[in-house]
């Protein structure tokens, strides 16, 4: 396969993945699939992301130390025109990957935490979403960057417990 054809294949894989879900995927989620299948190497994949962004076929959103990608309307048009160039075996691999990991992929996207400085302190913003609806948004002011990082690092595991605690506490009658 010519170099341009291979590069196009990688772009089509990323576009196909993003077009077949109703939520964004992170760089690491897409990388997990493509690198585990041995389709290409890390550096080539990062160039693919760069090219797709530059062409405005995908849109990145940075949250903390993670980049999430959403397909743009131009990206949807592109994959609809060129999907037939993507081999059926690769499409089947993507479908199996989504069947096995869709809940985990969605959870990683729907439960987020980030922080930013506010004067000499830090504001931590934790969220739990379900599809496009926000179930919980929690903002906390903490005194150190270390506390902010710790909270963000543990939000994924503790979010359900915190959500349940708040619901129970607020619904209990005195």
Secondary structure, DSSP 8 states (H G I E B T S, - for coil): --HHHHHHHHHHHHHHHHHTSSS-EEHHHHHHHHHHTTSS-HHHHHHHHHHHHHTTSEEEEEETTEEEEEE-HHHHHHHHHHGGGS-HHHHHHHHHHHHHHHHHHHHHHHEEEEEEEETTEEEEEEEEEETTEEEEEEEEEES-HHHHHHHHHHHHHHHHHHHHHHHHHHHS--
